[in-house]
Every structure is written in C-alpha cells, then in structure tokens.
Amino acid sequence: MFLNEGLKDLRDKGLYNVINPVEGANGPIISIDGKELINLSANNYLGLATNSRMKEACIKATEKYGVGSGAVRTINGTLDIHIKLEEKLAEFKHTEAAIAFQSGFNCNMAAIQAVMGKGDAILSDELNHASIIDGCRLSKAKAIRFNHSDMEDLRKKAKEARESGEYNNIMVITDGVFSMDGDVCKLPEIVEIAEEFDLITYVDDAHGSGVLGKGAGTVKHFGLSDKVDFQIGTLSKAIGVIGGYVAGKRNLIDWLMVRGRPFLFSTAITPGTAAACIEAVNILTESTELHDKLWENGNYLKKGLKELGFDIGASETPITPCIIGDEKLTQDFSRRLNDEGVYAKSIVFPTVPKGTGRVRNMPSAAHTKEMLDKAIAIYEKVGKELGII
Ligand SMILES: *Cc1c(COP(=O)(O)O)cnc(C)c1O
C-alpha cells in the first residue's frame, strides 16, 4: 500500500501517536485500560462536558427536534434553536451578531477565506493554531508571519505591507490565549498597530472564552469589544460541547452566512448541541462560580509545581506547562506520571520548539483540592526519580 513506508517510518521513530480510548466521561478522573487517572489533559475547563443542566437541555431538545438538523444551514437545516444560540452568543460576546459553525476549526476555514483573497495580506503570529494556518492558505492571501507576540516585528511588517502598496486589505490574526504556554496575546498593542495601519483585526479566542474576561473572553478582558472585527470562539473547550462561532458586526455575520463555506456546504450542528450550548452560556452568565473555581485550581496547581522546583514557564492562565526540555525525558516523564495515576500528555517538537518539551496540565473547575494534592505528590515522586527536580 502506498502509505506503508510512511507509517513504518513514523512508527520506527516513535512519532506515531497511539490513541488510548477513555472508558466513560471525560471528567476530572478518567479511566483508560481499566485504570483510574487524574485527568490533566482535557480542555473541559469548567467541567461543563458532564454538566447535568446541559445534559438535560440536550435530551429535551433531542426529544423535540430529533438527533439531526437534517440539512445545511442555508437549505432548511436552520432550526429556531440555532438562531436562539446565535443570539445568545452575540449577547455573551457583546457583539451585534454571531454565527455558529460545526467546530472552531471550521470557523477559521470559513471566516478567513470569506473575507480575504488574492491581493490581500494576513499578518499571523507564528504560534497561531493550525486551523488559522489552513484558513490563511485557503484564502490565497499572502500570509506574513510575525514573531510570537513581538509587537515591534508586527509593527515593522504591517508598515512594510502597507507601504509596499501591493495589498488591498490587510488583516492581523492572533490567538487570544496561546495553548502551549498559556500566555495571552498583547491585544491593546495589536489594536493600536491595527488602527495605525488600517488592519482588519481577528482574534481566535478558543482558549480564552470561559476563562478570561469573567468568561466572555480575551477581548472583553481588555475592554476592546468594539475594536476587534472578528472574535472566534469554540463551543468545544470551556463550553464543553462541540462547535464554534464567529462574533462581530451584523454586516460581517450577514456576509459569512452567504460566503462561509462550511455554513453552506456542511450540515448544521445538532439541536441537542445547540440546546446544551445555550444552557452553558446561561450558566456562565448567571454566576462566575465555575470561572472562579477554575482560576483557584489553576493557581493552586501552579503554586504546588513551582514550589517543587518545576519550570512552569510564563503562563498567565490556568494552562500550566511543566517544561522539561529534552524530548525523550519529557516523554518518559509523562509515561511515569501515567503509571502513577496522572494523565498529562507530553508535547514535543514539532508542536513546540526543539528543546522545550513539556508536559501540559489543564486543571479545571471540576478538580477537587484532594485530586490536585495527589497529582502534585505524584509530580514530586516522578520528578525526583527522573532527576528533574
Ligand atoms: C482548539 C482550537 C481550535 C479548534 O476548535 P475546535 O472547536 O476544537 O475545532 C481553533 N483555534 C484555536 C486557537 C484552538 O485552540
């Protein structure tokens, strides 16, 4: 078979990712191969993936509408519950309107190519998510990478692009929160540069929504809701379900409803999904309890690991990398944590730069202090055993 060689090569080099299915819900404790593990690898920041109010809303909507939406949004797959969800999301993000897609990945596939084309340019942070990179490619606009969160580099490249006279529209795209280090984009400076050079602004806030800005995300956190043209959010991380959305001005959303290809050519999210997401936003707007608990747990885990002597990088969010450096040692460390009862995935080159291998921890609102204490104790044991601390 034409793929045999490629597969063998990956397997020989230990680069083929083996997937171990989780037996049951993806909560703070998971079961893999019949073994219980403290789960520090899910993006389920607020524990909403197993929320009982959302499960109930999902079941009720499924009974009313059925399990599927039946068509793409532009034929007759738009159910009233999709409209309700979009109104809810716009309110939540403090924008005029919002449009839902089947995933965050699809949002970037849809939105970038819907507005950018040949003759345009996109300034993109070098650590932006893969779906942004793919979205840029689909658009056929010139992609110009700037060094990670380097505002001098962004300014220089924005100036060059504008002064070259080669481009019509120029866009700047950044992740709101960078998922591998947990750092937050420098949005006030980005907005300032965008104003100076007349750039369209695009923030993919997959890891910021539900986490920053009391839940409303990075843009709200900086008070810049009316300065950012595109806010992308996912319904699959803090919201705990599946799907994504773009929030912005009414005109932009109207445009995406006729030009966002996954909206036109891929079936709408299920009614149960829409209902569960509406309930999630209700939960987030009623109280900051889960948000506060997430930060409390994040800070607790960070403090514990730091006191043990681990290098936890410069995260500004609950995302807690534990930077080991050497790739092989990182993988051994993750494996030994797993043996002892902690599920924390190793992340190595090419996902992160060479020599900065890490085990990434995603604490959530659903973890208890006991679980975190146990995880920290296991970190201590394995860290000493491998000579990391
Ligand atoms: C996870 C992620 C996505 C993809 O979101 P899904 O809803 O899982 O498809 C897009 N952008 C960023 C920055 C992400 O972290």
The ligand as an ORCA input file, in Angstrom:
! r2SCAN-3c Opt
* xyz 0 1
  C      -8.823     24.210     19.691
  C      -8.664     25.363     18.825
  C      -9.400     25.478     17.644
  C     -10.308     24.393     17.171
  O     -11.507     24.376     17.901
  P     -12.464     23.104     17.781
  O     -13.788     23.632     18.231
  O     -11.917     22.053     18.669
  O     -12.468     22.721     16.349
  C      -9.248     26.626     16.889
  N      -8.402     27.616     17.271
  C      -7.674     27.534     18.401
  C      -6.781     28.661     18.776
  C      -7.776     26.407     19.211
  O      -7.055     26.325     20.329
*
